[in-house]
Amino acid sequence: MADQPQQPKQINFTIVPDDSSTAPRTYANFCSIAHTPFDFTLTFCEVMPLSEKEVREAEQEHIVRAPVRARVVVPVQFVPNLIAAL
């Protein structure tokens, strides 16, 4: 009797967040999105109200710098689920 190749086992499971994690909660009110054919990069920033001086500088440079709070890179295959959730 010839050896038959074994079929891989299929295991169904659900992944849930572990709420006991000590990961800090981070607030962001701005998200910049960049992508390649392979992944999407979501850069979350916190934009605070600008002072008069910062408004004048922004008018000249057309740039407002905001501190990055988190950067998340996800594979392209993840994006349809993210869109559906939003």
Buried (B, 14 or more C-beta within 10 A) or exposed (E): EEEEEEEEEEEEEEEEEEEEEEEEEEEBEEEEEEEEEEBBEBBBBBEEEEEEEEEEBEEEEEEBEBEEBBEEBBEEEEEEEEEEEE
